[in-house]
Amino acid sequence: MQAKKLSGYIDDLNKLYEKTKAEVKEAINSPKFDQIIECIFTQPILSVAYLAEQLSVTNGQAKRYLDKLEDKQILLGDDRKRGRKYYFVQLVDLARAQ
């Protein structure tokens, strides 16, 4: 029973990965594309500073990436002006369902 549940989770995770990868590629045409995907799947709650550090880009560029992902509803930003967090809600929900 547990193995079947885990197998279903892995299938759902793979589907989410492929879907998100296509959506991000459409939203962001950048050589940093693969790194962005890796960041949102390893750290589903992101900040501008975290993404900038991971991608070795400026905070301004990281914010533009995050804003594009929010515009495409891949990420959901909170209401704060400073120290804003961006959430990959689909991944958080998938993990929470387990």
Secondary structure, DSSP 8 states (H G I E B T S, - for coil): -HHHHHHHHHHHHHHHHHHHHHHHHHH--STTHHHHHHHHHH-SEEEHHHHHHHHT--HHHHHHHHHHHHHTTSSEE-S-SSS-EEE-HHHHHHHHT-
